[in-house]
Amino acid sequence: MANHSFIHKGCDYCLIIPSQEQIILFELKSMKPKVKDYVDQFKASEIFINYCNNLSNYKNCTLTNYTYKRILLSPKYNVGLTGNIKVIDISKTDSCGTTISIKTPGFPSRIRLEKLI
């Protein structure tokens, strides 16, 4: 039986940068994030945004193709950060076997967006 709860998942924040044709998805998690949960949230958000973008492209006779950056914010990864390393690559595989790139700065008190993108 299909898991219909997947379609109700989505990321906490989405930053769209039209001038760079880039979308940054942010997911906030606790100290014990479940990989399947946040991977599904990133994928569901991308599917929905692609749908909306395709409708917009059709309506406006345009061809905009966004690329995605995925940022997981979780205090779990604060431990692995040092003065030299500001972002950790925690790329994961989705349920279809596709590797998706995910970066995490842990859960810092402030974020410099340019370091994440």
C-alpha positions as CSV (number, residue, x, y, z in Angstrom):
1,M,0.0,0.0,0.0
2,A,1.3,3.5,-0.8
3,N,2.4,5.9,1.9
4,H,0.0,8.8,1.3
5,S,1.5,10.8,4.3
6,F,4.5,11.6,2.0
7,I,2.5,14.1,0.0
8,H,1.9,16.2,3.2
9,K,5.6,16.5,4.0
10,G,7.6,19.6,3.1
11,C,10.5,21.7,4.2
12,D,10.3,24.4,6.9
13,Y,11.7,27.1,4.7
14,C,12.2,27.7,1.0
15,L,14.4,30.6,-0.4
16,I,13.9,31.3,-4.1
17,I,16.6,33.3,-5.9
18,P,15.3,33.9,-9.4
19,S,18.4,35.8,-10.6
20,Q,20.5,32.7,-10.0
21,E,17.7,30.2,-10.8
22,Q,18.4,28.6,-7.5
23,I,16.2,27.4,-4.7
24,I,17.5,26.7,-1.2
25,L,15.5,24.4,1.0
26,F,15.9,24.5,4.8
27,E,14.8,21.8,7.2
28,L,15.0,22.3,11.0
29,K,15.4,19.1,13.1
30,S,16.1,18.2,16.7
31,M,19.1,16.4,18.1
32,K,18.0,13.1,16.6
33,P,16.9,13.7,13.1
34,K,15.5,10.7,11.2
35,V,17.1,10.4,7.7
36,K,14.0,9.2,6.0
37,D,11.9,12.0,7.3
38,Y,14.1,14.9,6.2
39,V,15.0,13.2,2.9
40,D,11.3,12.8,2.1
41,Q,10.7,16.4,3.1
42,F,13.4,17.7,0.7
43,K,12.1,15.5,-2.1
44,A,8.4,16.4,-1.6
45,S,9.2,20.1,-1.6
46,E,11.2,19.7,-4.8
47,I,8.4,17.8,-6.5
48,F,5.8,20.5,-5.5
49,I,8.0,23.4,-6.5
50,N,8.8,21.8,-9.8
51,Y,5.1,21.4,-10.4
52,C,4.5,25.1,-9.6
53,N,7.4,26.1,-11.8
54,N,6.2,24.1,-14.7
55,L,2.8,25.7,-14.5
56,S,4.4,29.1,-14.4
57,N,6.7,28.3,-17.3
58,Y,3.6,27.2,-19.3
59,K,1.5,30.2,-18.4
60,N,4.3,32.7,-19.1
61,C,5.8,31.0,-22.1
62,T,9.2,30.8,-20.2
63,L,11.7,28.2,-19.5
64,T,13.1,28.6,-16.0
65,N,15.0,25.6,-14.5
66,Y,15.9,25.9,-10.9
67,T,18.6,24.0,-9.1
68,Y,18.3,23.0,-5.5
69,K,20.5,23.3,-2.4
70,R,19.4,21.4,0.7
71,I,20.3,22.6,4.1
72,L,19.6,20.6,7.3
73,L,19.8,22.6,10.5
74,S,20.3,20.3,13.5
75,P,22.3,20.6,16.7
76,K,23.3,16.9,16.2
77,Y,26.0,18.1,13.7
78,N,27.4,20.9,15.9
79,V,29.9,18.4,17.3
80,G,31.5,17.7,13.9
81,L,32.3,21.4,13.2
82,T,35.6,23.0,13.9
83,G,37.1,26.4,13.2
84,N,38.2,25.3,9.8
85,I,35.1,23.4,8.7
86,K,31.9,25.4,8.6
87,V,29.6,23.0,6.6
88,I,29.4,19.2,6.6
89,D,28.3,17.2,3.6
90,I,25.7,14.6,4.8
91,S,24.5,13.5,1.4
92,K,21.9,10.7,1.6
93,T,20.1,8.3,-0.7
94,D,16.3,8.7,-1.2
95,S,13.9,5.7,-1.4
96,C,14.5,5.4,-5.1
97,G,18.2,5.0,-4.7
98,T,19.1,8.5,-5.9
99,T,21.8,10.4,-3.9
100,I,20.8,13.9,-2.9
101,S,23.3,16.5,-1.8
102,I,22.6,17.8,1.7
103,K,24.7,20.2,3.7
104,T,24.6,21.1,7.3
105,P,26.2,23.9,9.4
106,G,24.8,22.2,12.5
107,F,22.5,24.6,14.3
108,P,24.6,27.8,14.6
109,S,23.5,30.9,16.4
110,R,23.7,32.8,13.1
111,I,24.1,31.8,9.5
112,R,26.0,33.4,6.7
113,L,24.0,32.4,3.7
114,E,26.8,32.9,1.2
115,K,28.8,30.2,2.9
116,L,25.9,27.7,2.4
117,I,25.4,28.4,-1.3
